[in-house]
């Protein structure tokens, strides 16, 4: 029996985009109901782009940017030229954050895979070491006579 109610591993990586988009839509509703919270909840957008960098496929931040901008302007109330210019810089920071986190995670996954390989192979000969041989023998199918 699965520990999770939803089969996340079988879904496309882009299905995880629903979480930040729905969260930002809810944020707009909350800030419309209580406008005083708009300034406090702006940091939530940074968390959404951190999420995009860690869990979405490459360029997830770019895909998240249009709904984020709509939600961001929805939380601001009035749109002025100064806010638009400030939002351009903020959006650039969001994208840089998402891309950097994605690159760091990709590098970490590659390093872990390399460490697992190095754990099983002798660096001098390129052959399986004791751990590699033991793993091979446990995975081998018994011979049928």
C-alpha positions in Angstrom: 0.0 0.0 0.0 1.3 3.4 -0.9 2.1 5.9 1.8 0.6 8.8 -0.2 -2.9 9.3 -1.4 -1.8 10.6 -4.8 0.6 8.8 -7.2 3.0 11.8 -7.6 5.8 9.7 -9.1 3.6 8.8 -12.1 2.6 12.3 -12.8 4.4 14.8 -15.1 6.8 17.1 -13.3 4.6 19.9 -14.5 1.6 18.7 -12.5 3.4 20.1 -9.4 2.9 23.6 -10.9 -0.7 23.4 -9.6 0.5 24.0 -6.0 2.1 27.4 -6.3 -0.5 28.6 -8.8 -3.4 27.7 -6.6 -1.6 29.1 -3.6 -1.0 32.4 -5.3 -4.7 32.6 -6.3 -5.6 32.0 -2.7 -3.2 34.8 -1.7 -5.0 37.2 -4.0 -8.3 36.3 -2.4 -6.9 36.8 1.1 -5.4 40.1 0.3 -8.6 41.3 -1.3 -10.5 40.4 1.8 -7.8 41.9 4.2 -5.8 44.5 2.2 -3.5 45.2 5.2 -1.9 41.7 4.7 -0.7 42.5 1.2 2.7 43.8 2.3 3.2 40.9 4.7 2.4 38.2 2.3 4.6 39.4 -0.6 7.4 37.1 0.6 5.2 34.2 -0.3 6.1 34.7 -3.9 9.7 34.1 -3.2 8.8 30.8 -1.6 6.8 29.8 -4.7 9.8 30.4 -6.9 12.1 28.5 -4.5 9.5 25.6 -4.8 9.7 25.9 -8.6 13.4 25.7 -8.6 13.5 22.6 -6.3 10.5 20.6 -7.6 9.6 21.7 -11.1 11.4 20.7 -14.3 14.0 23.1 -15.8 12.6 26.5 -16.5 9.8 26.0 -14.1 10.3 29.6 -12.9 9.6 30.9 -16.4 6.4 28.9 -16.6 5.4 30.1 -13.2 6.2 33.8 -13.9 3.0 34.8 -15.8 0.6 33.6 -13.1 2.9 35.0 -10.4 2.8 38.4 -12.0 -1.0 38.4 -12.3 -1.3 37.3 -8.7 1.3 39.9 -7.6 -0.5 42.7 -9.3 -3.7 41.3 -7.9 -2.3 41.7 -4.3 -1.1 45.3 -4.9 -4.4 46.9 -5.6 -3.4 49.9 -7.6 -0.8 49.6 -10.3 1.6 52.6 -10.8 4.5 53.0 -13.1 6.9 52.8 -10.1 5.4 49.5 -9.0 5.7 48.1 -12.5 9.4 49.0 -12.6 9.9 47.5 -9.2 8.1 44.4 -10.2 10.4 43.9 -13.1 13.4 43.7 -10.8 11.5 41.5 -8.3 10.5 39.1 -11.1 14.1 38.9 -12.3 15.2 38.0 -8.7 12.4 35.3 -8.6 13.7 33.8 -11.9 17.3 33.8 -10.7 16.4 32.1 -7.5 14.4 29.4 -9.2 17.2 28.7 -11.8 20.0 28.7 -9.1 18.1 26.3 -6.9 17.3 24.0 -9.9 21.0 24.0 -10.9 22.1 23.2 -7.4 19.7 20.4 -7.0 20.6 18.9 -10.4 24.3 19.0 -9.4 23.5 17.4 -6.1 21.6 14.5 -7.8 24.6 14.0 -10.2 27.1 14.0 -7.3 25.0 11.4 -5.4 24.8 9.2 -8.5 28.6 9.5 -8.9 29.2 8.6 -5.2 26.9 5.5 -5.5 28.9 4.4 -8.6 32.2 5.0 -6.9 31.0 3.0 -3.9 30.7 -0.1 -6.1 33.6 0.2 -8.5 37.4 0.1 -7.9 38.9 3.3 -9.2 42.1 1.7 -10.3 40.8 -1.3 -12.3 37.3 -0.1 -13.1 36.0 -3.5 -12.0 33.4 -4.1 -9.3 34.9 -4.1 -5.8 33.7 -6.2 -2.9 30.5 -4.2 -2.4 29.8 -4.3 -6.2 30.4 -8.0 -6.4 28.1 -8.6 -3.4 25.4 -6.5 -5.0 25.8 -8.3 -8.3 25.5 -11.7 -6.6 22.4 -10.8 -4.7 20.7 -9.5 -7.9 21.8 -12.4 -10.0 19.1 -15.0 -10.8 19.8 -18.6 -9.7 20.8 -20.9 -12.5 18.2 -23.4 -13.7 19.3 -26.9 -14.5 
